[in-house]
């Protein structure tokens, strides 16, 4: 079920409806975790097999954190008139 919310642009005052979604945060966060795990394993392989395992976990955690922050950008509402992106008001 899609949830919409009526918003007003803080820049130009345009009224529009925005679909409330966390899809971008979930998709980019998951992708970031996978990429971080792969990168951490490649860096850790220099230290041998145990280094690859040890590099995978922190790489995945950091990838998920930065990926979720990046994905949050796609979930923010954007004004159709002036194209300003802003945080959802609470």
For each residue, the residues with C-beta under 8 A, 3 or more apart:
1:
2: 19
3: 19 20
4: 17 18 19 20
5: 17 18 20 88
6: 15 16 17
7: 15 16 17 18 77 88 89
8: 13 14 15
9: 12 13 14 15 16 79 81 82 84 86
10: 84 86
11: 79 82 84 86
12: 9 79 81 82 84
13: 8 9
14: 8 9 79 80 81 82
15: 6 7 8 9
16: 6 7 9 77 79 80 81
17: 4 5 6 7
18: 4 5 7 77 88
19: 2 3 4
20: 3 4 5 88
21: 24 75
22: 25 26 75
23: 26 27 74 75
24: 21 27 28 71 72 73 74 75
25: 22 28 29 68 71 72 74 75
26: 22 23 29 30 71
27: 23 24 30 31 71
28: 24 25 31 32 67 68 70 71 74
29: 25 26 32 33 64 67 68 71
30: 26 27 33 34 64 67
31: 27 28 34 35 67
32: 28 29 35 36 63 64 65 66 67 68 70 71
33: 29 30 36 37 60 61 63 64 67
34: 30 31 37 38 60 63
35: 31 32 38 39 63 67
36: 32 33 39 40 59 60 61 62 63 64 66 67
37: 33 34 40 41 56 57 59 60 63
38: 34 35 41 42 59
39: 35 36 42 43 59 63
40: 36 37 43 44 55 56 57 58 59 60 62 63
41: 37 38 44 45 52 53 55 56 59
42: 38 39 45 52 55
43: 39 40 46 55 59
44: 40 41 47 51 52 53 54 55 56 59
45: 41 42 48 49 51 52 55
46: 43 51
47: 44 50 51 52 54 55
48: 45 51 52
49: 45 52 53
50: 47 53 54
51: 44 45 46 47 48 54 55
52: 41 42 44 45 47 48 49 55 56
53: 41 44 49 50 56 57
54: 44 47 50 51 57 58
55: 40 41 42 43 44 45 47 51 52 58 59
56: 37 40 41 44 52 53 59 60
57: 37 40 53 54 60 61
58: 40 54 55 61 62
59: 36 37 38 39 40 41 43 44 55 56 62 63
60: 33 34 36 37 40 56 57 63 64
61: 33 36 57 58 64 65
62: 36 40 58 59 65 66
63: 32 33 34 35 36 37 39 40 59 60 66 67
64: 29 30 32 33 36 60 61 67 68
65: 32 61 62 68 69
66: 32 36 62 63 69 70
67: 28 29 30 31 32 33 35 36 63 64 70 71
68: 25 28 29 32 64 65 71 72
69: 65 66 72 73
70: 28 32 66 67 73
71: 24 25 26 27 28 29 32 67 68 74 75
72: 24 25 68 69 75 76
73: 24 69 70 76 85
74: 23 24 25 28 71
75: 21 22 23 24 25 71 72
76: 72 73 85 86 87 88
77: 7 16 18 85 86 88
78: 83 84 85
79: 9 11 12 14 16 82 83 84 85 86
80: 14 16 83
81: 9 12 14 16
82: 9 11 12 14 79
83: 78 79 80
84: 9 10 11 12 78 79
85: 73 76 77 78 79
86: 9 10 11 76 77 79
87: 76
88: 5 7 18 20 76 77
89: 7
90:
